[in-house]
């Protein structure tokens, strides 16, 4: 029997529910543009390519770093279950944003299920 894969919307909903249960900050980021009634071009959301979900993860700093808890910027780009990176222009833009966040000390990645959130990261 063929397994039914979760859609992007279903994965997004389950990831948001996970963060709610864990009492962690995670918000939906919609990016796009439209023209208002006067013909003005209005852009919304973070930059093009920015992730679907944006949040802050608590991080306990080690003794050498004073033992203070800080917030780490988190960006999760949600994809349907089974999705694979193919290098389309849109995916490259999203990956560039993920790479930027990671290069600045944040935590960003593509996710297709809850397990992807902390794959290769303790948490």
N, C-alpha and C positions, 0 to 999 in steps of 0.2 A: 504494500500500500504506500502511495506517495505521501510524503510529509508535507503538510501545508505550512508554508513559511510566513512569518509575521510581516506585515506591511511596515513601511517607514512610520506611518501614523501609530500603529500598534506598538512598535519598539519605542517611539518617542513617549507615548503614554506610560509604558511600563518603567522606563528610565526615570521619568518625572515622579511616578509613584514611589519608586525606590528612594529617591532623595527626600520625599515628604516623610516616609516612614523613618528614615535615618535622621530626620530633622536637620537637614543640610540645605544650604542656599543654592538653588538652581532655578534659572529663569529661561523662558522661551525667548529666542531672538529671531524675529522675522525681518528679512531684508528685502527691500524692493523699492518701487517708485510708482507714482501715479500723477496725473494732472488734476488739479483742483478745478472748481467751477470757473475760475478766472484764467485757466490755461497755464498756471504756474506749475513747474515740475518739482514735485516734492519727493525727496528720498527719505526712507526710514530704516531703522535698524542700524547695526554697526556697519562696518565697511563690507563691500562686496566680497564674498568668499568666507565671511565670518561664520562661525558655527551656529547650529540650531539651538544649542543650550549653552548658557553662560552662567557660571557660578563661582563661589569661593569655597575652597576646601580648607578646613582647619589643619594646620601643620604644627606639631610640637617641635620646637627648635632644641637641638642638643645642648648639653651643659656648656660646651665651648661657645655656644651662641646665646648664652644668658638664660636658657630654659623658658623662653617666652613663647606662647602660642601665637601664631600669625595666620593670616589668610592667604591661600594660594589661588591665583586665578585659574579657573577651570573652563575649558571650551570643548564641548562634545558635539561633533557633527554626526547626526543620526541618519542611518541608512537602513533600508529594509533588510530583513534577515537573509543571509546568503549573498549579499552584495559583495562585489570585488572591485578594487580600484582598477580602472582601465586607462586613466590618463586623459579624459576629456578635458576641454578647456575649463569647464565648470569645476570638475574635480581637482584640477591643478590649482585653481584659485583657492579652493577650500584647503588643499594640502599646504599651500603657501601660508595661509593664516595659521593653521595648526603648527607648522614649523616655526613661525614667528613667535607664537605663544610659548612653545617649548624652549626656544632659544633665550627667552627672557625669564625663565624660571617658573613658568606656568605649567599646567598639565593639560594637554589637548590631544585628541585622537578621534578617529572615526569609530562609531559604535553601531553594531547590528543587533545587540542584545545586552542585557544587564551584565553578563559575565565579561563583556569587553571593557566595561568601565575601569576595572582594576586589573585587567590582564597585564602581567608583568609589573604590577605595582602593588605594594602592600596597602591594604585598606579595608 
